[in-house]
Amino acid sequence: MIPEIEFKSASEIQAFQEQKLQKLLSYLAENSSFYKRAFKQHNIAVSEIKSLEDLTKLPVTTKEDLHKYNDDFICVPTSKIIDYVTTSGTTGNPVFFGLSDKDLDRLAYNEAISFACSGITNEDTIQLMTTIDRRFLAGLAYFLGARKLGAGIIRVGAGIPELQWDSIFKFNPSYLIAVPSFLLKLIEYAENNDIDVNSSSVKGVICIGEPLKNQDFSDNSLSQKIKEKWNIDLFSTYASTEMSTAFAECEFQQGGHLHPELIIVEVLDDDNQPVNEGEEGELVVTTLGVETIPLLRFKTGDVIKAHYNFCKCGRNTLRLGPVIGRKKQMIKYKGTTIYPPAMFNLLNDFSEIENYIIELDKNEVGMDNITIKLGTKAASEALMQRLKDHIRAKLRVLPKIIILPIDEVNKLKFPGINRKPILFVDKRN
């Protein structure tokens, strides 16, 4: 199931992707109203785009473009769309994505080779702890991928620790798919109900939605908390609806591997030019093999570092490090640049903190203002002082901190029918 191209040399991978790129450009020039217009506006002859380096001659595609011209990106007749998806709207209003039968096959293949990258085989059973409904793509992708791989899958859905443990001991899954912080809830439930987590069949978790690693690939506080109680492997993943592609870690857990058949990656600076190797920049992707809504040089808004050195697993593919932050969520606070994930990691250092949400707005003179709202059963002056000292030491600045009832913070974290916990709210606009 693991594609041979991932083990080819860097030059062979590039040549392979350049052939795929030329096919994509021809397809867009023929079928996409949006890109036809863009190519004409910028006087671009797609036949002249031969190499990955030539990508810089093409305009980028933004999330604003998707919002404003959503239907113009569709490249197939409506009759070919058989699944309807919307984005989670984390940084704006949801965007519609349609998938054809071919797109669903590609989605299944993507997830199957991602599972295989992390060591899952057709001998394994996977327990799915995320929703498969509400027009979200992730749960569907996991289900299709497990089916393509030949692995068993238990569709339990999100939440309800008692039901999760009942399913674990009834069906003996070897892997879970879950939001990492929910694993702490499973551990807490187990401790309160005399369940030995390490006696279960679970040997690993495909983790989604929250960071597990520091930039040097060491375990962050959340990952450490889980592993202190539960002896399991935790695999980070990175994906989005727009990409229809996942970056999954191999057994060595040194970043998410690129699938060259499915996506081209660039890391760009503020002027949309490639950054130097080892520098952080915005992840920009070009999807390959997507039929309904393929994207060319799509700016994800995520700031990352790419890693190009050889991986011990034998792959020569680029790897993505943990997301540093979202460009739109960059905060200038008292002269210091901060991304929300840095604050998440600091708060996760404190076992007394049950939950939290960070809110950003403008003060009376138009400067960024940060408020951390946290829930704890152990509120005290001593805890507050330790927290303030820790934040000052790591960030060099101290945001406003408010302690609220745990239930109140949970309501802020899970508004409406959101599939993911909301940890950061930007009220600046």
SULVENCOR-V440863 format. One record per backbone hydrogen bond with DSSP energy under -1.0 kcal/mol. NH is the residue of the N-H (numbers start at 1). CO is the residue of the C=O. E is the energy in kcal/mol with one decimal. If there is no record, write none. Layout:
# SULVENCOR-V440863
nh->NH co->CO e->E
nh->NH co->CO e->E
This chain:
# SULVENCOR-V440863
nh->6 co->3 e->-1.0
nh->7 co->4 e->-2.2
nh->8 co->5 e->-1.3
nh->13 co->9 e->-2.4
nh->14 co->10 e->-2.2
nh->15 co->11 e->-2.3
nh->16 co->12 e->-2.2
nh->17 co->13 e->-2.4
nh->18 co->14 e->-2.3
nh->19 co->15 e->-1.6
nh->20 co->16 e->-1.7
nh->21 co->17 e->-2.6
nh->22 co->18 e->-1.9
nh->23 co->19 e->-1.6
nh->24 co->20 e->-2.1
nh->25 co->21 e->-2.6
nh->26 co->22 e->-1.8
nh->27 co->23 e->-2.1
nh->28 co->24 e->-2.7
nh->29 co->25 e->-2.4
nh->30 co->26 e->-1.1
nh->31 co->27 e->-2.3
nh->32 co->28 e->-2.2
nh->34 co->72 e->-2.2
nh->36 co->32 e->-2.5
nh->37 co->33 e->-1.9
nh->38 co->34 e->-2.0
nh->39 co->35 e->-3.0
nh->40 co->36 e->-2.0
nh->41 co->37 e->-2.6
nh->42 co->38 e->-1.9
nh->43 co->40 e->-1.1
nh->44 co->39 e->-2.9
nh->48 co->45 e->-2.3
nh->49 co->46 e->-1.6
nh->55 co->52 e->-1.3
nh->56 co->53 e->-1.1
nh->57 co->54 e->-2.3
nh->58 co->55 e->-2.2
nh->61 co->297 e->-3.0
nh->66 co->62 e->-1.6
nh->67 co->63 e->-2.2
nh->68 co->64 e->-2.7
nh->69 co->65 e->-2.9
nh->72 co->69 e->-1.2
nh->73 co->70 e->-1.4
nh->74 co->71 e->-1.3
nh->75 co->292 e->-2.7
nh->80 co->77 e->-2.2
nh->81 co->78 e->-1.5
nh->82 co->99 e->-2.6
nh->83 co->99 e->-1.4
nh->85 co->97 e->-2.9
nh->86 co->135 e->-2.4
nh->87 co->95 e->-1.9
nh->97 co->85 e->-3.3
nh->99 co->83 e->-2.4
nh->104 co->100 e->-2.2
nh->105 co->101 e->-1.9
nh->106 co->102 e->-2.2
nh->107 co->103 e->-2.6
nh->108 co->104 e->-2.3
nh->109 co->105 e->-2.3
nh->110 co->106 e->-2.9
nh->111 co->107 e->-2.2
nh->112 co->108 e->-2.3
nh->113 co->109 e->-2.5
nh->114 co->110 e->-1.6
nh->115 co->111 e->-2.7
nh->116 co->112 e->-2.4
nh->117 co->113 e->-1.8
nh->118 co->114 e->-1.4
nh->119 co->116 e->-1.4
nh->120 co->115 e->-2.3
nh->124 co->121 e->-1.7
nh->126 co->152 e->-2.9
nh->127 co->175 e->-2.6
nh->128 co->154 e->-2.9
nh->129 co->177 e->-2.3
nh->136 co->133 e->-1.7
nh->141 co->137 e->-2.6
nh->142 co->138 e->-2.5
nh->143 co->139 e->-2.2
nh->144 co->140 e->-2.8
nh->145 co->141 e->-2.7
nh->146 co->142 e->-2.4
nh->147 co->143 e->-2.1
nh->148 co->144 e->-2.5
nh->149 co->145 e->-2.4
nh->150 co->146 e->-1.6
nh->151 co->146 e->-1.8
nh->152 co->124 e->-2.3
nh->154 co->126 e->-2.9
nh->156 co->128 e->-1.1
nh->156 co->154 e->-1.5
nh->157 co->128 e->-2.2
nh->164 co->160 e->-2.1
nh->165 co->161 e->-2.7
nh->166 co->162 e->-2.2
nh->167 co->163 e->-2.3
nh->168 co->164 e->-2.4
nh->169 co->165 e->-2.4
nh->170 co->166 e->-1.3
nh->171 co->167 e->-2.9
nh->172 co->168 e->-1.8
nh->174 co->125 e->-1.9
nh->175 co->125 e->-1.9
nh->176 co->204 e->-1.6
nh->177 co->127 e->-2.3
nh->178 co->206 e->-1.8
nh->182 co->179 e->-1.5
nh->183 co->180 e->-1.3
nh->186 co->182 e->-2.0
nh->187 co->183 e->-2.3
nh->188 co->184 e->-2.6
nh->189 co->185 e->-2.5
nh->190 co->186 e->-2.3
nh->191 co->187 e->-2.6
nh->192 co->188 e->-1.9
nh->195 co->190 e->-2.9
nh->199 co->196 e->-2.0
nh->200 co->197 e->-1.2
nh->203 co->174 e->-2.7
nh->204 co->174 e->-1.2
nh->205 co->233 e->-2.4
nh->206 co->176 e->-3.2
nh->207 co->235 e->-2.8
nh->208 co->178 e->-1.7
nh->214 co->218 e->-2.9
nh->217 co->214 e->-2.1
nh->220 co->212 e->-2.6
nh->224 co->220 e->-2.4
nh->225 co->221 e->-2.4
nh->226 co->222 e->-1.8
nh->227 co->223 e->-2.4
nh->228 co->224 e->-2.0
nh->229 co->226 e->-1.1
nh->230 co->226 e->-2.4
nh->232 co->230 e->-1.8
nh->233 co->203 e->-2.1
nh->235 co->205 e->-2.8
nh->238 co->247 e->-1.6
nh->244 co->240 e->-1.7
nh->247 co->238 e->-2.9
nh->249 co->236 e->-1.2
nh->253 co->250 e->-1.6
nh->256 co->320 e->-2.0
nh->257 co->248 e->-2.8
nh->258 co->318 e->-2.2
nh->262 co->259 e->-2.0
nh->263 co->259 e->-1.3
nh->264 co->286 e->-2.6
nh->266 co->284 e->-2.6
nh->268 co->282 e->-2.5
nh->269 co->273 e->-2.9
nh->272 co->269 e->-2.0
nh->275 co->267 e->-2.3
nh->279 co->276 e->-2.4
nh->281 co->304 e->-2.2
nh->282 co->268 e->-2.8
nh->283 co->302 e->-2.9
nh->284 co->266 e->-2.8
nh->285 co->298 e->-2.4
nh->286 co->264 e->-2.2
nh->287 co->295 e->-1.8
nh->288 co->262 e->-2.6
nh->298 co->285 e->-3.4
nh->299 co->61 e->-2.9
nh->300 co->283 e->-2.2
nh->303 co->325 e->-3.7
nh->304 co->281 e->-2.8
nh->307 co->319 e->-3.2
nh->311 co->315 e->-1.6
nh->314 co->311 e->-2.3
nh->316 co->6 e->-2.3
nh->319 co->307 e->-2.6
nh->320 co->256 e->-2.3
nh->321 co->305 e->-2.6
nh->324 co->303 e->-2.9
nh->325 co->303 e->-1.0
nh->327 co->301 e->-3.4
nh->329 co->326 e->-1.3
nh->330 co->327 e->-1.4
nh->331 co->338 e->-2.7
nh->333 co->336 e->-3.1
nh->336 co->333 e->-1.7
nh->338 co->331 e->-2.6
nh->342 co->339 e->-1.5
nh->344 co->340 e->-2.2
nh->345 co->341 e->-2.2
nh->346 co->342 e->-1.3
nh->347 co->343 e->-2.3
nh->348 co->344 e->-2.3
nh->350 co->347 e->-1.5
nh->353 co->350 e->-1.3
nh->354 co->375 e->-2.4
nh->355 co->375 e->-1.4
nh->357 co->373 e->-2.3
nh->358 co->423 e->-2.8
nh->359 co->371 e->-3.0
nh->360 co->425 e->-2.7
nh->361 co->369 e->-2.4
nh->363 co->367 e->-2.6
nh->366 co->363 e->-2.1
nh->369 co->361 e->-3.2
nh->371 co->359 e->-2.7
nh->372 co->400 e->-3.3
nh->373 co->357 e->-2.9
nh->374 co->402 e->-2.5
nh->375 co->355 e->-3.0
nh->384 co->380 e->-2.3
nh->385 co->381 e->-2.4
nh->386 co->382 e->-2.3
nh->387 co->383 e->-2.6
nh->388 co->384 e->-2.6
nh->389 co->385 e->-2.6
nh->390 co->386 e->-2.2
nh->391 co->387 e->-2.4
nh->392 co->388 e->-2.6
nh->393 co->389 e->-2.2
nh->394 co->390 e->-1.8
nh->395 co->391 e->-3.2
nh->396 co->392 e->-1.5
nh->400 co->370 e->-1.9
nh->402 co->372 e->-3.1
nh->404 co->374 e->-2.6
nh->409 co->405 e->-1.9
nh->410 co->406 e->-2.2
nh->411 co->407 e->-1.8
nh->412 co->408 e->-1.4
nh->413 co->409 e->-2.1
nh->414 co->410 e->-1.9
nh->418 co->415 e->-1.9
nh->422 co->413 e->-3.2
nh->425 co->358 e->-2.7
nh->427 co->360 e->-3.8
